Amino acid sequence: MRYAIAEEHEQVRQTARQFAERELAPRAAEIDHEGRFPWENVESLRKYGYLGMNLPEQFGGGGMDMLSHTLVVEEVSRVCASTAVVLGVHNVLFGETLSRWCRDPVRGEVMPGVATGERLGAFALTEPQAGSDAGAVVTTAVREGDDYVLNGRKTFITNAGIAHWYIVCATVDRARGARGITAFLVEEGQPGLSFGKPEEKMGIRGSQTADVILEGVRVPVARRMGEEGEGFKLAMAALDHGRIGIAAQALGIAQAALDASVAYAKQRVQFGKPIAELQAIQWMIAEMTADVEAARLLTYRAAELAGQPGRHSADFAMAKLFASTTAMKHTVNAVQIHGGYGYMREYKVERFMRDAKITEIYEGTSEIMKLVIAQSALR
């Protein structure tokens, strides 16, 4: 059973699946086990045009729509969720935001390297005391002539220490709360920019996550993203589209868990027959199949809405909430179907379960997604 998509989009899916199976799958378990950044996979993504695939063609990007990007993230996530995180952050949280908010001539200078994947990006919003409450940012940006001076610490930043460029959200006036938040483009190697120790994570272990530390980092006014006070608006817009990518990631993980469970149930024999013939297993697989398909419908619909006028925050939140819940619930079921073997690293499902959990947390927790959906329904 498949959601009906146009022929050109189905071709994108098939090409991405072949790419992922050939280029990424052979290294996925090793990358997870070693907890190392997947440089080989990132190079493959760049070589085949997936880094920057959704960015403007005038800068060297692929100019593809959000549904195409969603299909690619889903297929990459089926085999290596760590690599999918790098892809999604670079293309959407950083790349789309840069394309929309950065001003010329800086945009013309920076975008070509980003659109071709030669220079990776990161998005630095979260702070130790500003997680779900993104408006509580305390990193400061003080204007000094033609520069801003940034001081503060960002935490849980994907691609930190790996990326060449960082979009950093800081406040120009704490008294203004969220209305004082402003975004800046910070380049690697700037004096005062450093990074914390990479975090040891439960899942997506190949994705590098670390603190970004800013101590007197000078940023030219030309590298301010938008106007003063527009940073919170910028961040919320970025997270909106980022949630489609997380829904796609969760969908890919859930589909992988379903595929593994079906294959295992057909070949594992207990009580003299394959466990696929046992009603308890059949019911789990039936529920997995239905939920994965429902998650696919919500995720693809969100991707299509991303290119249409108007605000669709609740639709994006519904896709992320349902897809991430599905991924977590059914990766646990996949481990159960595999029994004791599911608990062993030899089988992929234990990695799927660890990778799935983060989809309920980043780009907005499930609780925040429910708030977004409720506010829309009660408006």
C-alpha positions as CSV (number, residue, x, y, z in Angstrom):
1,M,0.0,0.0,0.0
2,R,1.4,3.4,-1.0
3,Y,0.3,7.0,-1.0
4,A,-0.2,7.9,-4.6
5,I,2.4,10.5,-5.7
6,A,3.2,11.8,-9.2
7,E,5.5,9.8,-11.4
8,E,8.4,12.3,-11.1
9,H,8.2,12.0,-7.3
10,E,8.1,8.2,-7.4
11,Q,11.3,8.4,-9.5
12,V,12.9,10.6,-6.8
13,R,12.0,7.9,-4.2
14,Q,13.3,5.0,-6.2
15,T,16.6,6.8,-7.0
16,A,17.0,7.8,-3.4
17,R,16.3,4.2,-2.2
18,Q,18.9,2.7,-4.5
19,F,21.4,5.4,-3.5
20,A,20.8,4.7,0.2
21,E,21.0,1.0,-0.1
22,R,24.2,1.2,-2.2
23,E,26.1,4.1,-0.6
24,L,24.8,4.4,3.0
25,A,23.5,1.0,4.3
26,P,26.8,-0.9,4.3
27,R,28.3,1.6,6.9
28,A,25.3,2.4,9.0
29,A,25.9,-0.1,11.8
30,E,29.6,0.7,12.0
31,I,28.9,4.4,12.2
32,D,26.4,3.9,15.0
33,H,28.7,1.5,16.9
34,E,31.7,3.8,16.7
35,G,29.7,7.0,17.2
36,R,31.7,8.8,14.5
37,F,30.6,11.4,12.0
38,P,29.6,9.8,8.7
39,W,32.1,11.8,6.5
40,E,31.9,9.2,3.7
41,N,28.1,9.4,3.6
42,V,28.1,13.2,3.6
43,E,30.5,13.1,0.6
44,S,28.2,10.7,-1.2
45,L,25.2,13.0,-0.5
46,R,27.2,15.9,-1.9
47,K,28.4,13.9,-4.9
48,Y,24.9,12.8,-5.9
49,G,23.4,16.3,-5.4
50,Y,21.3,15.6,-2.2
51,L,23.0,18.4,-0.2
52,G,21.3,21.5,-1.5
53,M,18.7,19.6,-3.5
54,N,16.0,22.0,-2.3
55,L,18.0,25.2,-2.6
56,P,17.7,27.7,-5.6
57,E,19.2,26.6,-8.9
58,Q,20.7,30.1,-9.4
59,F,23.2,29.3,-6.6
60,G,23.9,25.7,-7.7
61,G,21.2,23.9,-5.8
62,G,18.7,21.4,-7.1
63,G,15.6,23.6,-7.0
64,M,13.5,20.6,-5.9
65,D,10.3,20.9,-3.9
66,M,9.7,19.9,-0.3
67,L,8.0,16.6,-1.2
68,S,11.1,15.5,-3.1
69,H,13.2,16.4,-0.1
70,T,10.9,14.5,2.2
71,L,11.1,11.4,0.1
72,V,14.9,11.5,0.1
73,V,15.0,12.0,3.9
74,E,12.6,9.1,4.4
75,E,14.7,6.8,2.3
76,V,18.0,7.9,3.9
77,S,16.5,7.4,7.3
78,R,15.4,3.8,6.4
79,V,19.1,2.9,6.4
80,C,21.0,5.5,8.4
81,A,19.1,8.0,10.6
82,S,22.4,9.7,11.6
83,T,23.1,10.7,8.0
84,A,19.5,11.9,7.5
85,V,19.9,14.4,10.4
86,V,23.0,15.9,8.8
87,L,21.1,16.2,5.5
88,G,17.9,17.7,7.0
89,V,19.7,20.3,9.1
90,H,21.9,21.5,6.3
91,N,19.1,21.6,3.7
92,V,16.2,23.0,5.7
93,L,17.1,24.5,9.1
94,F,20.2,26.2,7.7
95,G,19.9,26.2,3.9
96,E,16.3,27.3,3.4
97,T,16.7,29.9,6.2
98,L,19.8,31.3,4.7
99,S,18.2,31.6,1.3
100,R,15.1,33.4,2.7
101,W,16.6,35.7,5.3
102,C,20.2,36.4,4.3
103,R,20.7,39.7,2.5
104,D,22.8,40.4,-0.7
105,P,25.7,40.5,-1.3
106,V,26.4,38.1,1.6
107,R,23.8,35.6,0.3
108,G,25.5,35.6,-3.1
109,E,28.8,34.9,-1.4
110,V,27.7,32.2,0.9
111,M,24.9,30.3,-0.9
112,P,26.9,28.7,-3.7
113,G,29.1,26.7,-1.3
114,V,26.0,25.7,0.7
115,A,23.9,24.8,-2.3
116,T,26.5,22.4,-3.6
117,G,27.1,20.9,-0.2
118,E,30.8,21.9,-0.1
119,R,30.2,24.0,3.0
120,L,27.9,22.6,5.7
121,G,25.5,24.6,7.8
122,A,24.2,24.4,11.4
123,F,21.3,26.1,13.2
124,A,22.0,27.3,16.8
125,L,18.9,28.2,18.8
126,T,18.7,26.0,21.9
127,E,20.4,27.0,25.1
128,P,20.8,25.3,28.5
129,Q,17.7,27.2,29.8
130,A,16.0,27.8,26.5
131,G,14.7,24.5,25.0
132,S,11.0,24.3,24.5
133,D,10.9,27.9,25.7
134,A,12.8,29.2,22.7
135,G,12.0,32.8,23.6
136,A,14.2,32.5,26.8
137,V,17.4,32.9,24.8
138,V,20.1,34.8,26.8
139,T,23.0,34.8,24.4
140,T,23.6,38.5,23.7
141,A,24.4,40.5,20.6
142,V,25.6,44.0,21.4
143,R,26.0,46.5,18.5
144,E,29.4,48.2,18.3
145,G,29.7,50.3,15.2
146,D,29.5,48.1,12.1
147,D,29.6,44.9,14.1
148,Y,27.7,42.9,16.7
149,V,29.5,41.2,19.5
150,L,28.0,37.9,20.5
151,N,28.4,36.2,23.9
152,G,26.7,33.1,25.1
153,R,26.4,29.3,24.8
154,K,24.2,27.2,22.6
155,T,23.6,23.5,23.4
156,F,22.5,20.3,21.6
157,I,23.6,21.8,18.2
158,T,23.7,19.4,15.3
159,N,26.8,19.6,13.2
160,A,28.6,21.8,15.8
161,G,32.3,21.7,15.2
162,I,31.6,20.2,11.8
163,A,29.8,23.0,10.0
164,H,31.4,25.8,8.1
165,W,28.5,28.3,8.9
166,Y,26.2,28.8,11.8
167,I,22.9,30.7,12.1
168,V,23.0,31.9,15.7
169,C,20.0,33.4,17.5
170,A,20.8,36.0,20.2
171,T,19.0,38.8,22.0
172,V,19.8,42.5,21.3
173,D,17.5,43.4,24.3
174,R,16.5,41.0,27.0
175,A,13.8,43.3,28.2
176,R,11.9,42.7,24.9
177,G,11.8,38.9,25.4
178,A,11.2,37.1,22.1
179,R,10.9,40.4,20.3
180,G,14.6,41.1,21.0
181,I,15.9,37.9,19.4
182,T,17.9,38.5,16.3
183,A,19.7,36.0,14.0
184,F,23.3,36.2,12.8
185,L,25.4,34.3,10.3
186,V,28.7,33.2,12.0
187,E,31.6,31.5,10.1
188,E,33.8,28.8,11.4
189,G,37.2,29.9,12.6
190,Q,36.1,33.3,13.9
191,P,38.0,34.5,17.0
192,G,35.9,33.6,20.1
193,L,34.0,30.8,18.5
194,S,34.6,27.4,20.1
195,F,32.8,24.1,20.7
196,G,32.1,21.8,23.6
197,K,32.8,18.1,23.7
198,P,30.6,16.0,21.4
199,E,27.7,14.5,23.3
200,E,27.5,10.8,23.8
201,K,24.0,10.0,22.6
202,M,21.6,7.1,22.9
203,G,20.7,7.2,19.2
204,I,21.7,9.0,16.0
205,R,25.2,8.4,17.3
206,G,26.9,9.3,14.0
207,S,25.4,12.8,14.1
208,Q,27.7,15.2,15.9
209,T,26.0,17.2,18.7
210,A,27.9,19.7,20.8
211,D,27.7,23.1,22.4
212,V,28.5,26.2,20.4
213,I,30.4,28.7,22.6
214,L,30.6,32.4,21.7
215,E,33.0,34.6,23.6
216,G,33.2,38.1,22.0
217,V,32.5,36.9,18.5
218,R,32.3,39.9,16.2
219,V,29.8,39.6,13.4
220,P,29.4,42.4,10.7
221,V,26.0,44.0,10.5
222,A,25.8,42.7,6.9
223,R,25.6,39.2,8.3
224,R,22.6,39.9,10.4
225,M,19.7,37.7,9.2
226,G,16.7,40.0,8.6
227,E,16.1,43.0,10.9
228,E,16.7,43.3,14.6
229,G,14.0,41.5,16.5
230,E,13.0,39.2,13.6
231,G,15.1,36.2,14.9
232,F,12.2,34.5,16.8
233,K,10.0,34.7,13.7
234,L,12.9,33.3,11.6
235,A,13.5,30.5,14.1
236,M,9.8,29.5,14.2
237,A,9.6,29.5,10.4
238,A,12.7,27.3,10.2
239,L,11.4,24.9,12.8
240,D,8.1,24.6,11.0
241,H,9.7,23.2,7.9
242,G,12.2,21.3,10.0
243,R,9.4,19.4,11.5
244,I,8.5,18.0,8.1
245,G,12.0,16.6,7.9
246,I,11.7,15.0,11.3
247,A,8.4,13.4,10.4
248,A,10.1,12.0,7.3
249,Q,13.0,10.7,9.4
250,A,10.6,9.1,11.8
251,L,8.6,7.6,8.9
252,G,11.8,6.1,7.4
253,I,12.8,4.5,10.7
254,A,9.3,3.1,11.3
255,Q,9.2,1.7,7.7
256,A,12.6,0.1,8.3
257,A,11.3,-1.5,11.6
258,L,8.2,-2.8,9.8
259,D,10.3,-4.3,6.9
260,A,12.6,-6.0,9.4
261,S,9.7,-7.4,11.4
262,V,8.0,-8.8,8.4
263,A,11.1,-10.5,7.1
264,Y,12.0,-11.9,10.5
265,A,8.5,-13.2,11.2
266,K,8.5,-15.1,8.0
267,Q,11.7,-17.0,8.7
268,R,11.7,-17.4,12.5
269,V,10.1,-20.8,13.4
270,Q,8.6,-21.5,16.8
271,F,6.0,-24.1,17.8
272,G,6.7,-25.8,14.5
273,K,5.8,-22.9,12.2
274,P,6.9,-19.4,11.2
275,I,5.9,-16.9,13.9
276,A,4.2,-14.9,11.1
277,E,1.4,-17.5,11.4
278,L,0.8,-16.6,15.1
279,Q,-2.1,-14.2,15.6
280,A,-0.2,-12.1,18.3
281,I,2.5,-11.3,15.7
282,Q,0.0,-10.7,12.9
283,W,-1.8,-8.1,15.0
284,M,1.4,-6.3,15.8
285,I,2.4,-6.2,12.1
286,A,-1.2,-5.1,11.1
287,E,-1.0,-2.2,13.5
288,M,2.5,-1.3,12.4
289,T,1.4,-1.3,8.8
290,A,-1.7,0.9,9.4
291,D,0.2,3.4,11.5
292,V,3.1,3.7,9.1
293,E,0.7,4.3,6.2
294,A,-1.2,7.0,8.3
295,A,2.1,8.6,9.1
296,R,3.0,8.6,5.4
297,L,-0.2,10.3,4.5
298,L,0.2,13.1,7.1
299,T,3.9,13.6,6.3
300,Y,3.4,13.8,2.5
301,R,0.5,16.1,3.0
302,A,2.6,18.4,5.2
303,A,5.3,18.4,2.5
304,E,2.8,19.5,-0.2
305,L,1.4,22.2,2.0
306,A,4.9,23.6,2.6
307,G,4.8,25.0,-1.0
308,Q,1.4,26.6,-0.6
309,P,0.4,30.1,0.7
310,G,-0.7,30.5,4.3
311,R,0.4,29.2,7.7
312,H,0.4,25.4,8.1
313,S,2.1,25.0,11.5
314,A,-0.6,22.7,12.9
315,D,-0.4,20.4,9.8
316,F,3.4,20.2,10.2
317,A,3.0,19.5,13.9
318,M,0.5,16.8,13.3
319,A,2.8,15.0,10.9
320,K,5.7,15.2,13.3
321,L,3.7,14.1,16.3
322,F,2.1,11.1,14.6
323,A,5.1,10.0,12.7
324,S,7.4,10.2,15.7
325,T,4.9,8.4,18.0
326,T,4.6,5.7,15.4
327,A,8.4,5.3,15.1
328,M,8.9,5.0,18.8
329,K,5.9,2.7,19.4
330,H,6.7,0.3,16.5
331,T,10.4,0.1,16.9
332,V,9.7,-1.2,20.4
333,N,7.3,-3.7,18.8
334,A,9.9,-4.7,16.3
335,V,12.3,-5.5,19.1
336,Q,9.6,-7.5,20.7
337,I,8.9,-9.5,17.5
338,H,12.6,-10.3,17.3
339,G,12.6,-11.5,20.9
340,G,16.0,-11.9,22.5
341,Y,17.7,-11.3,19.1
342,G,16.1,-7.9,18.9
343,Y,18.1,-6.9,21.9
344,M,21.4,-7.7,20.2
345,R,23.4,-5.4,18.0
346,E,23.6,-8.1,15.4
347,Y,20.0,-7.1,14.4
348,K,19.1,-3.6,13.2
349,V,16.0,-3.1,15.2
350,E,17.7,-2.2,18.5
351,R,19.4,0.7,16.6
352,F,16.0,1.7,15.1
353,M,14.5,1.9,18.6
354,R,17.4,4.1,19.9
355,D,17.2,6.3,16.8
356,A,13.5,6.7,17.0
357,K,13.4,8.4,20.4
358,I,14.9,11.6,19.4
359,T,12.2,12.3,16.8
360,E,9.8,12.8,19.7
361,I,12.2,15.5,21.2
362,Y,14.0,17.7,18.7
363,E,12.5,20.4,16.5
364,G,9.8,20.6,19.2
365,T,8.8,17.9,21.7
366,S,5.6,15.9,21.3
367,E,4.1,18.0,24.1
368,I,4.9,21.2,22.2
369,M,3.4,19.7,19.0
370,K,0.2,19.0,20.9
371,L,0.2,22.7,22.1
372,V,0.5,23.9,18.5
373,I,-2.3,21.6,17.3
374,A,-4.6,22.5,20.2
375,Q,-4.1,26.2,19.7
376,S,-5.0,25.9,16.0
377,A,-8.1,23.8,16.8
378,L,-9.3,26.1,19.5
379,R,-8.6,29.4,17.6
